[in-house]
Amino acid sequence: MINYVLDDVALIAGLVGNIEHHRRELSRLLHDAIDGGPTLEIPALCLSTAALARPAIADHVADLVAAAPTDAIAVAGLVRTDHLDALLALCPGLGWPATHAAVRALITGSPVLTAAPDRYTGTGVDILAR
């Protein structure tokens, strides 16, 4: 079971942001997942969007996934599902990274961890704002 879905805004805030709290919080989540705590999923479109802000993010996340225990941190691909179709119809202006995070949250039943909770209004997903 995935315990949190991290979106692009959470990754950018935690890895390249200027707010120390965001960096500490993301670091704690990543280390907790590696140490057997709540598991994390990063939608691939969120990772690619965050990597546009800072290309080193992709390498950093890949290093973490490779070093972590199996399934502690996962990068999920975008797959056509009923959830995707419903979100595209319901929230056509959501944007692909947020849509991908919302789809993964709906599929896994996990909340999205984000620094921009308003972008998920009307999606029906649980949000944890940091």
C-alpha positions as CSV (number, residue, x, y, z in Angstrom):
1,M,0.0,0.0,0.0
2,I,1.2,3.5,-0.9
3,N,0.9,5.9,2.1
4,Y,1.6,9.2,0.3
5,V,1.7,10.4,-3.3
6,L,4.2,13.3,-3.8
7,D,3.3,15.8,-6.4
8,D,5.7,18.1,-8.4
9,V,5.0,21.1,-6.1
10,A,6.1,19.1,-3.1
11,L,9.2,17.9,-4.8
12,I,10.2,21.4,-6.0
13,A,9.4,22.9,-2.6
14,G,11.3,20.2,-0.8
15,L,14.3,19.9,-3.0
16,V,14.9,23.3,-4.5
17,G,12.6,25.7,-2.5
18,N,13.8,28.4,-0.2
19,I,11.7,27.3,2.7
20,E,13.8,25.2,5.2
21,H,10.7,23.6,6.6
22,H,9.8,22.1,3.2
23,R,13.3,20.7,2.7
24,R,13.3,19.1,6.2
25,E,9.8,17.7,5.8
26,L,10.6,16.1,2.4
27,S,13.9,14.7,3.7
28,R,12.1,13.2,6.7
29,L,9.5,11.6,4.5
30,L,12.1,10.1,2.2
31,H,14.3,8.8,5.0
32,D,11.2,7.4,6.9
33,A,10.2,5.5,3.7
34,I,13.7,4.1,3.4
35,D,13.7,3.1,7.1
36,G,10.4,1.2,6.8
37,G,8.0,4.0,7.5
38,P,5.2,5.2,5.2
39,T,5.8,4.4,1.6
40,L,6.0,7.1,-1.1
41,E,4.9,7.2,-4.7
42,I,6.0,9.9,-7.1
43,P,4.1,10.1,-10.4
44,A,6.4,10.2,-13.3
45,L,4.8,13.4,-14.7
46,C,5.4,15.1,-11.4
47,L,9.0,14.0,-11.3
48,S,9.6,15.2,-14.9
49,T,8.0,18.5,-14.1
50,A,10.1,19.0,-11.0
51,A,13.2,18.0,-13.0
52,L,12.5,20.9,-15.3
53,A,13.0,23.2,-12.3
54,R,16.1,21.4,-11.3
55,P,17.5,18.6,-13.5
56,A,19.4,17.0,-10.5
57,I,16.0,16.1,-8.9
58,A,15.6,13.1,-11.3
59,D,19.0,11.7,-10.4
60,H,18.5,12.3,-6.7
61,V,15.1,10.5,-6.7
62,A,16.6,7.7,-8.9
63,D,19.4,7.3,-6.4
64,L,16.9,7.1,-3.5
65,V,14.7,4.6,-5.3
66,A,17.7,2.4,-6.1
67,A,19.0,2.5,-2.5
68,A,15.7,2.0,-0.8
69,P,14.1,-1.3,0.1
70,T,11.7,-2.7,-2.4
71,D,8.6,-0.7,-2.8
72,A,9.6,2.0,-0.2
73,I,9.7,4.7,-2.9
74,A,8.2,4.2,-6.3
75,V,7.9,6.2,-9.5
76,A,4.6,5.5,-11.2
77,G,3.9,5.7,-14.9
78,L,0.7,7.2,-16.4
79,V,-1.8,4.6,-17.4
80,R,-5.2,5.1,-18.9
81,T,-7.8,4.1,-16.3
82,D,-11.4,5.0,-15.5
83,H,-10.0,7.4,-12.9
84,L,-8.0,9.2,-15.6
85,D,-11.0,9.5,-17.9
86,A,-13.2,10.8,-15.1
87,L,-10.6,13.4,-13.9
88,L,-10.0,14.6,-17.5
89,A,-13.8,15.1,-17.9
90,L,-14.3,16.7,-14.4
91,C,-11.2,18.9,-14.3
92,P,-9.9,19.6,-17.8
93,G,-7.7,22.5,-16.7
94,L,-6.0,20.6,-13.9
95,G,-2.7,20.1,-15.8
96,W,-0.9,16.8,-16.3
97,P,1.3,16.6,-13.3
98,A,-1.6,17.3,-10.9
99,T,-3.9,15.0,-12.9
100,H,-1.3,12.2,-12.6
101,A,-0.9,12.7,-8.9
102,A,-4.7,12.7,-8.4
103,V,-5.1,9.6,-10.5
104,R,-2.5,7.8,-8.4
105,A,-4.1,9.0,-5.2
106,L,-7.5,7.7,-6.3
107,I,-6.1,4.3,-7.4
108,T,-4.1,3.8,-4.3
109,G,-6.4,5.4,-1.8
110,S,-3.5,7.6,-0.6
111,P,-3.4,11.3,0.0
112,V,-1.5,13.7,-2.2
113,L,1.3,15.5,-0.4
114,T,1.5,19.0,-1.9
115,A,2.5,22.6,-1.2
116,A,-0.4,23.7,-3.4
117,P,-3.6,22.1,-2.1
118,D,-6.0,24.4,-4.0
119,R,-5.0,22.9,-7.3
120,Y,-6.8,19.7,-6.3
121,T,-10.2,21.3,-5.5
122,G,-13.0,19.2,-7.0
123,T,-10.9,16.1,-7.7
124,G,-12.2,14.1,-4.7
125,V,-8.7,13.2,-3.5
126,D,-7.4,13.6,0.0
127,I,-4.7,16.2,0.4
128,L,-2.0,16.8,2.9
129,A,-0.6,20.3,2.5
130,R,2.9,20.9,3.8
